[in-house]
């Protein structure tokens, strides 16, 4: 079926939820964009343009509707899959086989495809990662290798040893000398993000479509001499709560601890970024002056580009000296949205 203007307008009049994610309704007279199923009063056809993505809407200057929240969790994890993830998070020793999934009303092939698409690994590998992560931490805390292997659901010491060595490159007995970075996929109104954390704090927070993400992951692993692996971290819950409050316009500063390995100059620049007030912007030149090195504009820009912690270390608040939005790893449309969000809630 060809998606004509008439069909799309009929869909918004009827609040048809089957068109969710297919298009957005942008209203020229109000400057707002909505979901097809929005319950707000419907505009006249001549005052509407239909756009395919939220990115297009934001780049054209439209603001998200407060009635239907068109940006709310645009790639949200299916509820039935989230329940499985939550169960694994609470008990990493669980093993969900095809039979178990079917008992929960989940088609195994669907969850396999979803994990490959959104995590880049199979569902079985995802479960194994949780078990190994849990085992690593038990060994780090002094528990014996034998008890750890069977406590975390492995059926043999040799199987546990092979899995452990495949990920960490050493046997479980030598695991105490290894470092780990926990990783999690989280949803935000601007898309999916990957978050990494150590015991010290959040060390990476990036949108999954950032071109430099793979390079950043390799860099943080090398800097901390650590292996990145899916698993729980005490800082993740705090981060998700604070990010939700931020996107709801109810938080202007973050308290979750950060871990920012880098040069002294980079950390000076990143610290200066965190001092830019919510709802305000600075130019690269002003940022260079702030750190007491007015001639280091180019170096400051490079350090901003090396920032691995989006939003919390707000490099989106730095703009060109002419007031124009300049480069942003997450995309200029996200930078535009973040700045407008903050200005609206000052």
C-alpha positions in Angstrom: 0.0 0.0 0.0 1.3 3.4 -1.0 1.5 5.7 2.0 -0.3 8.8 0.6 -1.0 12.1 2.3 -4.7 11.1 2.4 -4.0 7.8 4.1 -1.7 9.4 6.7 -4.2 12.2 7.5 -7.0 9.7 7.9 -4.7 7.8 10.3 -4.2 10.8 12.5 -7.9 11.7 12.5 -8.7 8.1 13.6 -5.7 8.0 16.0 -4.6 4.8 14.4 -1.8 3.2 16.5 -0.9 0.8 13.7 1.0 3.7 12.1 3.2 4.3 15.1 6.9 4.6 14.0 5.9 4.9 10.3 5.6 8.7 10.2 5.3 11.8 12.4 2.8 14.6 12.0 4.4 18.0 11.9 2.1 21.0 12.4 3.3 24.2 10.7 1.1 26.6 12.6 2.2 25.4 16.1 5.8 24.2 15.3 5.0 20.9 17.1 5.3 17.3 15.9 3.2 14.3 17.1 2.7 10.6 16.9 -0.1 9.4 14.5 -2.1 8.4 17.5 -1.9 11.7 19.3 -5.1 12.7 21.1 -4.6 16.4 20.7 -7.0 18.4 18.5 -6.3 17.7 14.8 -4.9 20.4 12.5 -6.2 21.1 9.1 -4.6 19.1 6.3 -3.0 22.2 4.7 -1.2 23.0 8.0 0.4 19.5 8.2 3.5 17.9 6.8 4.3 14.3 7.3 7.9 13.3 8.1 9.5 9.9 8.4 11.7 10.4 11.4 12.0 12.4 14.6 15.4 13.5 13.4 13.8 15.2 10.3 11.2 16.9 12.6 13.9 18.3 14.9 16.2 19.5 12.1 13.2 21.3 10.6 12.7 23.1 13.9 9.6 21.3 15.2 9.3 20.6 19.0 8.0 17.4 20.5 4.3 17.4 21.5 3.8 17.2 25.3 0.5 15.3 24.9 1.8 12.3 23.0 5.6 12.5 23.7 6.7 11.3 20.2 10.3 11.0 21.4 9.5 8.8 24.4 11.7 5.7 24.1 11.8 5.6 20.3 13.5 2.2 20.3 12.2 0.8 23.5 12.9 -2.8 24.4 9.7 -5.0 24.0 8.1 -5.5 27.4 8.4 -9.3 27.3 12.1 -9.1 26.4 12.7 -6.5 29.2 11.2 -8.9 31.7 13.8 -11.5 30.7 16.6 -9.0 30.9 15.5 -7.9 34.4 15.3 -11.6 35.5 18.9 -12.2 34.3 20.0 -9.0 36.0 18.6 -10.1 39.3 19.9 -13.7 38.9 22.7 -14.2 36.4 22.7 -17.9 37.0 19.4 -18.3 35.1 19.5 -20.1 31.8 16.6 -19.5 29.5 16.2 -22.2 26.9 13.8 -22.3 24.0 11.2 -24.2 26.1 11.4 -21.6 28.9 10.9 -18.8 26.4 7.9 -20.5 24.8 6.4 -20.9 28.3 6.6 -17.1 28.6 4.9 -16.6 25.3 8.1 -15.6 23.5 9.1 -17.0 20.1 12.8 -18.0 20.4 13.7 -16.9 16.9 12.2 -13.4 17.6 14.4 -12.8 20.7 17.4 -14.1 18.9 16.9 -11.7 16.0 16.3 -8.8 18.4 19.5 -9.4 20.4 21.6 -9.7 17.3 20.2 -6.5 15.9 20.3 -4.4 19.2 23.2 -6.0 21.1 25.3 -7.5 18.3 25.4 -10.8 20.1 23.1 -13.8 20.4 20.7 -14.2 23.3 22.7 -17.2 24.5 25.9 -15.2 24.4 24.2 -12.4 26.3 23.2 -14.9 29.1 26.7 -16.3 29.2 28.1 -12.8 29.5 26.0 -12.1 32.6 27.1 -15.4 34.2 30.8 -14.7 33.5 30.5 -11.2 34.8 28.9 -12.4 38.0 31.6 -15.1 38.3 34.4 -12.6 37.8 33.1 -10.4 40.6 32.8 -13.4 43.0 36.4 -14.4 42.3 37.5 -10.8 42.8 35.8 -10.8 46.2 37.7 -13.9 47.3 35.3 -16.8 46.5 36.9 -20.0 45.3 36.9 -20.9 41.6 35.1 -24.2 42.2 32.3 -22.7 44.2 32.0 -19.8 41.8 31.7 -22.1 38.7 28.8 -24.1 40.1 27.1 -21.1 41.8 26.9 -19.3 38.5 25.3 -22.1 36.7 28.2 -23.8 34.9 28.0 -27.6 34.7 31.7 -28.3 34.8 35.0 -26.6 35.9 36.5 -27.1 32.4 33.5 -25.4 30.7 33.7 -22.5 33.2 37.5 -22.2 32.6 37.1 -22.2 28.8 34.4 -19.5 28.9 36.3 -17.4 31.3 39.6 -17.6 29.3 37.8 -16.8 26.1 36.6 -13.5 27.5 39.5 -12.5 29.8 42.4 -14.2 28.2 43.5 -15.8 31.5 42.3 -18.7 33.6 39.9 -18.1 36.5 42.8 -18.6 39.0 44.5 -15.5 37.5 41.2 -13.5 37.4 42.1 -11.4 40.4 44.7 -9.6 38.3 42.1 -8.6 35.7 39.9 -5.5 35.5 36.4 -5.3 34.2 34.2 -2.6 32.7 30.4 -3.3 33.0 28.3 -2.5 29.9 24.6 -1.9 29.5 22.2 -0.8 26.7 19.7 1.9 27.8 16.9 3.7 26.1 16.4 7.4 26.0 14.0 9.7 24.1 16.8 10.4 21.6 17.6 6.8 20.9 19.6 3.9 22.3 22.8 4.5 24.3 25.5 2.3 25.6 26.8 2.9 29.1 30.0 1.6 30.6 31.0 1.8 34.2 33.7 0.8 36.7 33.5 0.7 40.4 34.6 4.4 40.4 31.8 5.6 38.1 30.4 6.0 34.6 33.3 5.9 32.0 31.3 6.0 28.8 27.8 7.1 27.7 27.3 7.3 23.9 24.5 6.9 21.4 24.8 3.5 19.6 24.9 5.1 16.1 27.9 7.3 16.9 30.5 6.5 14.3 33.4 6.6 16.8 31.7 4.3 19.3 33.8 1.2 18.5 37.0 3.2 18.7 35.9 4.7 22.0 35.2 1.3 23.5 38.6 0.0 22.5 40.2 3.2 23.8 38.5 3.0 27.3 39.4 -0.7 27.5 43.0 0.0 26.8 43.3 3.0 29.1 41.9 1.0 32.0 43.5 -2.3 31.0 40.1 -3.9 31.3 37.7 -6.2 29.5 34.3 -4.7 28.6 31.5 -7.2 29.3 27.7 -7.1 29.7 26.7 -7.0 33.4 25.4 -5.1 36.4 27.0 -2.1 38.0 26.0 -0.1 41.1 26.0 3.2 39.1 23.6 2.1 36.3 20.4 2.5 38.3 21.4 6.0 39.4 22.3 7.0 35.9 19.0 5.8 34.4 16.9 7.6 37.1 18.9 10.9 36.6 18.7 10.7 32.8 15.0 10.2 32.9 14.6 13.2 35.2 16.8 15.2 32.9 14.8 14.4 29.8 11.6 15.2 31.7 13.0 18.7 32.5 13.3 18.0 36.2 17.1 17.7 36.6 19.7 20.3 35.8 22.8 18.6 37.2 24.0 15.0 37.7 25.3 13.4 40.8 26.3 9.9 39.5 30.1 9.5 39.8 32.2 9.7 36.7 35.5 7.9 35.8 37.3 9.9 33.1 40.7 8.5 32.3 42.7 10.9 30.0 45.5 13.4 30.0 45.6 16.3 32.5 44.6 18.7 29.7 41.7 16.6 28.6 40.4 16.3 32.2 40.8 20.1 32.6 38.7 20.6 29.5 36.0 18.1 30.6 35.8 19.6 34.0 35.2 23.0 32.4 32.4 21.5 30.3 30.7 20.4 33.5 30.8 24.0 34.8 28.9 25.4 31.9 25.5 26.2 33.5 22.4 24.3 32.4 20.6 26.1 29.7 23.6 28.2 28.6 26.3 27.8 25.9 29.9 28.8 25.4 32.2 29.0 22.3 35.4 27.1 22.0 37.3 30.3 22.5 35.4 31.1 25.7 36.1 27.5 26.9 39.8 28.0 26.2 39.8 31.3 28.2 38.0 29.5 31.1 40.8 27.0 31.5 43.4 29.8 31.4 44.8 29.0 27.9 43.1 31.3 25.4 45.4 30.2 22.5 44.4 26.5 22.8 41.1 26.7 20.9 41.9 23.9 18.6 43.2 21.7 21.4 40.1 22.4 23.4 37.9 21.4 20.4 39.9 18.1 20.1 39.5 17.4 23.8 35.7 18.0 23.5 35.7 15.5 20.6 37.4 13.0 22.8 34.7 13.2 25.5 33.3 9.8 26.0 30.5 10.7 28.4 27.6 12.4 26.5 25.1 14.7 28.3 26.7 14.2 31.7 29.9 16.0 30.4 27.9 18.4 28.3 30.0 19.1 25.2 26.6 19.8 23.5 26.7 23.2 25.3 29.7 24.3 23.2 28.9 26.1 19.9 30.8 28.1 17.3 31.9 31.7 17.9 29.2 32.8 15.3 26.5 31.1 17.4 26.1 28.2 14.9 25.8 24.6 16.1 29.1 22.8 15.3 30.2 19.2 15.4 28.6 16.8 17.8 29.3 13.0 17.9 25.6 12.2 18.5 24.5 14.3 15.6 23.6 17.9 15.3 19.9 17.1 15.5 20.4 15.7 19.0 22.6 18.7 20.0 19.8 21.0 18.9 17.2 19.0 20.9 19.3 19.0 24.1 20.0 22.7 23.9 16.3 23.5 23.3 15.3 21.1 26.1 17.5 22.9 28.6 16.4 26.4 27.5 12.8 25.5 28.0 13.4 24.3 31.5 15.8 26.9 33.0 
